[in-house]
Amino acid sequence: MKAKVEVFLKPGVLDVQGKAIEGALHGLGFGDVAGVRVGKTIEFDLKATDAEAARAEVKQMCERLLANTVIEGYRVEVGA
């Protein structure tokens, strides 16, 4: 079973990478760009066959390692 986790900074948390990319894009002439936010995607395979059990396991992984839940949120997708 495939799992995909998207980790992103919570609203209100300063995204330094996003600001740097936004500034660089402006410097390249893309002045209409605003509100750039940077996140990460983590994809992996699980041996689980039950989607709900897999989703619960991946959420535990996020809470314990994959996301800093003080400043980051996450989205989990689990599929065949």
Secondary structure as the mmCIF struct_conf table of DSSP 4:
data_model
#
loop_
_struct_conf.conf_type_id
_struct_conf.id
_struct_conf.beg_label_comp_id
_struct_conf.beg_label_asym_id
_struct_conf.beg_label_seq_id
_struct_conf.end_label_comp_id
_struct_conf.end_label_asym_id
_struct_conf.end_label_seq_id
STRN STRN1 LYS A 2 LEU A 9
HELX_LH_PP_P HELX_LH_PP_P1 LYS A 10 LYS A 10
TURN_TY1_P TURN_TY1_P1 PRO A 11 GLY A 12
BEND BEND1 VAL A 13 VAL A 13
HELX_RH_AL_P HELX_RH_AL_P1 VAL A 16 GLY A 27
TURN_TY1_P TURN_TY1_P2 LEU A 28 GLY A 29
TURN_TY1_P TURN_TY1_P3 GLY A 31 ASP A 32
STRN STRN2 GLY A 39 ASP A 45
HELX_RH_AL_P HELX_RH_AL_P2 ALA A 51 MET A 61
HELX_RH_PI_P HELX_RH_PI_P1 CYS A 62 LEU A 66
TURN_TY1_P TURN_TY1_P4 THR A 69 ILE A 71
STRN STRN3 GLU A 72 GLY A 79
#
